Amino acid sequence: MRDSRPTRRIQRSLAAIAVGWSLAACGAASASPSASQILSSPSPSPSAEAPSASVAQVPVPPGRILFERPGADGKEHFFTIKSDGTDEHELFTREDCGCAVWSADGSRVMSIDATGLGTWSMMTVRPDGTDGKVLTPPIKTLNLGPGAQSADGRWIAFVGWDKADSFPNSVYLAAPDLAGLRLVTGLPQDHVSVEVFGITPDGSRVVFFSNRGKTEHEEGDLFVVNADGSGLRQLNPPGTTHSFLDVASGSLSPDGRRVAFGVEGRIYVAVLDGGDAQPITDPAEFVWAVSWSPTGEWIAYTRQRGSTSVISLLHPDGTGQKEIWSKAGADEASRGMWAPNGEALVVSRGLDTQHDLWILDLEGSFIGQVTDELADYNWFSWAPGS
């Protein structure tokens, strides 16, 4: 679910829910700019030349990528495609939602659809768009949107809200068939909505963003809570604010013991067992799209340098930082999301809102083009285990 600029958020989609969604084929200084400033910052002048791929140094990792492409109809069209740019399938359409995530094994895509009871719940579909299924919650007035699945596949963390409410205001946990559905936590004090972005591999903890609802853009705090509802704890330092964009708010380490996230121009790492979050970068103008590599060796993130997005890597202890892409204009790239083998990133590359998806290796070479239709690709992810 997003403004994870990564997922467009369920609460934004509620107005669209009244109209309905349809299936179609079945990321320190007080001077740091706000999200609104980043969104309105000037872009480089367009280049007359299309981006040209560098000579391939490593092969494109195999697998399938899930992405959203805005259509001329004003709706979000969700697709899967092989990482080599072949075998594209349209799955479904949504309106102002961005609500689609991979299952833990990459065998299905999870989203949300109508139950026929005046509520909305998890829908799953195969990566080729077939075999769509909607699961109805045992609580007939409950809306459920999938947020993340544990690595062992046993548990899914959901956002939930009663059909009388306006926004997702609770975190739930259940098995993939909704068995054992239970409330984990409601809203933290002085917050208006929640967005789940991770669950530990064993399903014992859930991490989520909670929106304070005090600004036009979604800004708030990051929390961790135990699966039994105990131990609710804020992760970002007191007095700081996380600005939620169209990508996940943070990223868990592969072992589920730590979480990395961006707050007020710096990358932080927090240990879920306790202790204060520690900054691992110097202050920048703005940082987002924080993504921990599947190998645990690297954290990728995008930061703003003037009007240019810069993709960088660093080790979880803050060492080894390197920029792997910092060009502007038609070659600008952002929002790196990891291949399952940890050897490359899928990124959005292009000018303004005219991008395509490309594969970028860890030395900064583009090794393959994925999509070939210019659009505003804000949300995409690689299938786990592919």
C-alpha positions in Angstrom: 0.0 0.0 0.0 1.8 3.2 -0.6 2.7 6.8 -0.6 6.0 3.8 0.3 7.3 6.2 -3.0 6.9 3.7 -2.5 3.4 2.0 -2.0 0.2 4.7 -2.7 -1.6 4.4 0.5 -4.8 2.6 1.4 -6.1 5.7 3.2 -5.8 7.6 0.0 -7.7 4.9 -1.8 -10.7 5.1 0.4 -12.4 7.7 -1.8 -11.8 5.5 -4.7 -13.2 2.5 -2.8 -16.6 4.3 -2.9 -16.4 4.1 -6.6 -14.7 0.7 -6.7 -11.7 -1.0 -8.1 -11.8 -3.4 -11.0 -9.8 -6.4 -12.0 -8.6 -6.4 -15.5 -7.3 -9.8 -16.6 -8.3 -12.1 -14.2 12.5 5.0 1.6 19.0 15.8 10.2 19.3 19.1 9.8 16.4 21.4 10.4 17.1 22.9 7.0 16.3 19.7 5.3 13.6 20.1 2.7 10.1 18.6 3.4 8.4 16.1 1.2 6.4 18.8 -0.4 9.6 20.7 -1.4 11.1 17.5 -2.9 7.9 16.8 -4.8 8.0 20.3 -6.3 11.7 20.7 -6.8 12.7 21.7 -10.3 13.9 18.9 -12.7 16.8 19.1 -15.1 16.1 20.2 -18.6 15.0 17.3 -20.8 17.7 15.6 -22.9 17.1 15.1 -26.6 18.8 11.7 -26.4 17.3 8.6 -24.9 19.3 6.8 -22.2 21.8 4.3 -23.6 22.8 1.2 -21.7 26.3 0.6 -20.6 28.1 -2.5 -21.9 26.9 -5.4 -19.7 29.4 -6.4 -17.0 27.3 -9.0 -15.2 24.3 -10.9 -16.4 20.8 -9.6 -15.5 19.6 -11.7 -12.5 16.6 -13.8 -13.5 13.3 -13.3 -11.9 10.0 -11.5 -12.2 9.2 -7.9 -11.3 5.9 -6.5 -10.1 5.2 -2.9 -11.1 2.5 -0.2 -11.4 2.1 1.9 -14.6 -0.4 4.8 -14.7 -2.8 4.5 -17.6 -4.5 7.1 -19.8 -7.7 6.2 -17.9 -6.2 7.7 -14.7 -6.0 4.3 -13.0 -3.1 2.3 -11.8 -2.4 -0.7 -13.9 -0.4 -3.5 -12.2 1.9 -5.8 -14.2 4.5 -8.5 -13.8 7.4 -8.9 -16.2 10.6 -10.9 -16.4 13.7 -9.0 -15.5 15.0 -9.4 -19.1 12.0 -7.4 -20.3 9.9 -10.3 -21.7 6.7 -12.0 -20.8 4.7 -9.0 -19.5 1.3 -9.7 -17.9 -1.3 -7.1 -16.8 -2.9 -8.3 -13.5 -5.5 -5.7 -12.4 -6.3 -2.0 -12.1 -6.7 0.1 -9.0 -7.4 3.8 -8.2 -4.9 5.8 -6.1 -3.9 2.7 -4.2 -0.5 1.2 -5.0 -1.6 -1.7 -2.9 0.2 -4.8 -4.3 2.9 -6.9 -2.7 4.5 -10.2 -3.4 3.8 -13.3 -1.3 6.9 -14.6 0.6 7.7 -17.2 -2.0 6.9 -15.0 -5.0 4.2 -17.4 -6.3 1.4 -14.9 -5.9 0.6 -11.2 -5.8 -1.4 -9.9 -2.9 -3.7 -6.8 -3.2 -7.2 -5.9 -2.1 -10.7 -6.2 -3.7 -14.4 -6.1 -2.9 -15.8 -8.9 -0.8 -19.4 -8.4 -1.9 -20.4 -7.5 1.7 -19.6 -3.8 1.5 -16.1 -4.4 2.6 -12.7 -4.9 1.1 -10.2 -7.6 1.8 -7.1 -9.4 0.6 -7.1 -10.6 -3.0 -4.4 -12.9 -4.4 -3.5 -13.7 -8.0 -0.9 -15.6 -9.9 1.9 -13.6 -11.5 0.4 -14.3 -14.9 -2.9 -12.7 -13.8 -4.9 -15.9 -13.4 -6.6 -17.5 -10.5 -7.7 -14.4 -8.7 -9.2 -15.1 -5.2 -10.8 -12.7 -2.6 -10.7 -13.9 1.0 -13.5 -12.6 3.3 -12.6 -11.9 6.9 -14.4 -13.7 9.7 -15.4 -10.3 11.0 -18.0 -9.2 8.4 -17.5 -5.5 8.9 -13.7 -5.5 8.8 -11.7 -4.3 5.8 -8.2 -5.9 5.5 -5.3 -4.8 3.3 -2.1 -7.0 3.2 1.1 -5.2 4.2 3.8 -7.8 4.4 4.3 -11.6 4.8 6.8 -13.3 7.1 9.7 -15.0 5.2 8.5 -18.5 6.3 5.1 -17.7 4.7 3.1 -18.5 7.9 1.9 -15.0 8.7 0.7 -11.9 7.0 0.5 -8.5 8.7 -2.5 -6.4 7.6 -3.9 -2.9 8.1 -7.5 -3.1 9.1 -10.4 -0.8 9.6 -14.1 -1.2 10.3 -16.3 -0.2 7.4 -17.7 2.7 9.5 -14.2 4.2 9.7 -12.4 6.4 7.2 -8.8 5.2 7.5 -6.8 2.1 8.3 -6.4 2.4 12.0 -5.3 -1.1 13.3 -2.6 -3.7 12.7 -3.8 -7.3 12.3 -2.0 -10.7 11.9 -3.3 -13.8 10.3 -2.3 -16.9 8.3 -2.5 -16.6 4.5 -6.1 -18.1 4.6 -7.0 -15.6 7.3 -7.1 -18.3 10.0 -6.2 -17.1 13.4 -6.9 -13.5 12.5 -6.2 -11.3 15.5 -5.8 -7.6 16.4 -2.2 -6.7 17.1 -2.5 -3.0 17.9 -4.6 0.0 17.3 -3.4 3.5 16.6 -0.6 5.0 18.6 -1.6 8.1 20.5 -2.1 11.3 18.3 -1.9 9.4 15.0 -4.7 8.9 12.4 -3.7 6.0 10.2 -1.2 3.1 9.9 0.8 1.4 7.1 2.5 -1.9 7.6 5.9 -2.2 5.9 7.5 -5.3 7.4 7.1 -8.4 9.6 10.1 -10.4 11.0 10.9 -13.8 9.4 9.4 -15.7 12.3 6.3 -13.5 12.5 7.1 -12.3 16.0 7.2 -8.6 15.3 5.6 -6.1 13.0 7.0 -2.8 11.9 4.8 0.0 10.6 4.4 3.7 9.8 1.8 5.8 11.6 0.6 9.1 10.2 0.1 12.0 12.5 -2.3 13.6 10.0 -1.1 17.1 10.6 0.2 18.0 7.1 -1.0 17.6 3.6 1.8 15.1 3.0 1.9 11.9 5.1 4.3 12.5 8.0 4.7 10.6 11.2 6.6 8.0 13.1 7.8 4.4 12.7 7.0 1.7 15.3 7.7 -1.9 16.1 5.2 -4.1 18.1 5.3 -7.7 19.2 2.8 -10.0 17.5 0.9 -10.3 20.8 0.4 -6.6 20.9 3.0 -5.9 23.6 6.1 -3.8 23.4 4.9 -1.0 21.2 7.9 1.2 20.6 8.8 4.2 18.4 11.8 3.6 16.3 12.7 7.1 14.9 14.4 9.4 17.4 12.1 11.6 19.6 11.4 14.9 17.9 12.1 13.6 14.4 9.6 13.1 11.6 9.5 10.4 8.9 8.1 11.7 5.6 6.2 8.9 3.8 6.6 8.8 0.0 5.7 6.2 -2.6 8.0 3.5 -1.3 8.2 1.4 1.9 9.0 3.5 5.0 11.8 1.2 6.0 13.5 -2.1 5.4 14.2 -5.1 7.7 17.5 -6.8 7.8 17.3 -10.4 6.4 17.5 -11.9 9.9 14.7 -9.5 11.1 16.8 -8.2 14.0 17.3 -4.6 12.7 15.5 -2.1 10.6 16.9 0.7 8.4 15.0 3.9 7.5 15.4 7.5 6.5 14.5 10.4 8.7 15.1 14.1 8.1 18.0 13.5 5.6 19.8 10.7 7.4 19.7 6.9 7.3 19.2 5.2 10.7 19.5 1.6 11.8 17.6 0.5 14.9 17.8 -2.9 16.7 14.3 -4.2 17.3 15.2 -5.7 20.7 15.7 -2.2 22.0 18.0 0.8 22.2 18.2 4.1 20.3 18.3 4.2 16.5 21.8 5.1 15.3 22.5 7.4 12.3 24.9 5.8 9.8 25.1 8.6 7.3 25.8 12.3 7.4 22.9 14.7 6.9 21.6 15.1 3.3 18.9 17.1 1.7 16.4 14.2 1.7 16.7 10.4 1.7 14.2 7.7 0.8 13.8 4.3 -0.8 15.9 2.6 1.9 16.3 -1.1 1.0 18.4 -3.7 2.9 20.0 -6.2 0.5 18.9 -9.9 0.7 22.5 -10.8 1.6 22.6 -8.4 4.5 25.8 -6.8 3.2 24.4 -3.5 1.8 21.8 -0.9 2.3 20.7 0.9 -0.8 19.0 4.3 -0.7 18.2 7.4 -2.8 19.2 10.9 -1.7 18.5 14.3 -3.1 21.4 16.5 -4.3 19.8 19.7 -5.5 17.3 18.6 -8.1 19.1 15.3 -8.8 18.4 11.9 -7.3 21.5 9.9 -6.3 21.5 6.1 -5.7 24.0 5.1 -3.0 25.1 2.0 -1.1 26.7 1.6 2.3 27.2 -1.2 4.8 24.9 -1.5 7.8 27.6 -0.1 10.1 27.9 3.0 8.0 31.2 2.1 6.2 31.9 1.6 2.6 29.5 4.3 1.3 29.6 4.8 -2.4 27.5 6.5 -5.0 26.6 4.1 -7.8 24.5 6.5 -9.9 24.3 10.3 -9.8 23.6 11.5 -13.4 20.9 14.0 -14.1 18.5 14.6 -17.0 17.3 11.6 -19.0 19.8 9.4 -17.2 18.6 10.2 -13.7 17.7 7.1 -11.6 16.1 6.5 -8.2 14.3 4.0 -6.0 16.6 1.0 -6.2 14.9 -2.3 -5.2 17.1 -5.4 -4.8 17.3 -8.5 -6.9 16.9 -11.6 -4.7 20.5 -12.6 -5.2 21.7 -9.1 -4.0 23.8 -8.5 -7.1 21.7 -5.8 -8.8 18.9 -3.3 -8.4 15.8 -2.5 -10.4 15.5 1.3 -10.7 13.3 4.0 -12.3 15.4 5.8 -14.9 14.4 8.8 -16.9 13.3 12.5 -16.9 10.6 14.0 -14.8 7.6 11.5 -14.9 8.9 9.8 -18.1 10.8 6.8 -16.9 11.4 3.1 -17.7 12.6 0.4 -15.4 16.2 -0.7 -15.8 18.6 -3.1 -14.0 21.6 -1.4 -12.4 24.6 -3.4 -11.1 26.5 -2.6 -7.9 29.3 -0.9 -9.9 26.9 1.6 -11.5 26.4 0.0 -14.9 23.0 -0.4 -16.5 22.9 -4.0 -17.6 19.4 -4.3 -18.9 16.2 -2.5 -19.7 13.0 -4.0 -18.3 10.1 -1.8 -19.6 9.9 -0.1 -22.9 7.0 2.3 -22.3 7.7 5.7 -20.7 5.6 6.4 -17.7 5.8 7.5 -14.0 7.0 4.2 -12.4 6.8 5.0 -8.7 6.2 1.5 -7.4 8.0 -1.8 -8.2 9.6 -4.8 -6.6 11.4 -8.0 -7.4 9.7 -11.3 -6.6 11.3 -13.1 -3.6 13.1 -16.3 -4.3 13.1 -15.8 -8.1 
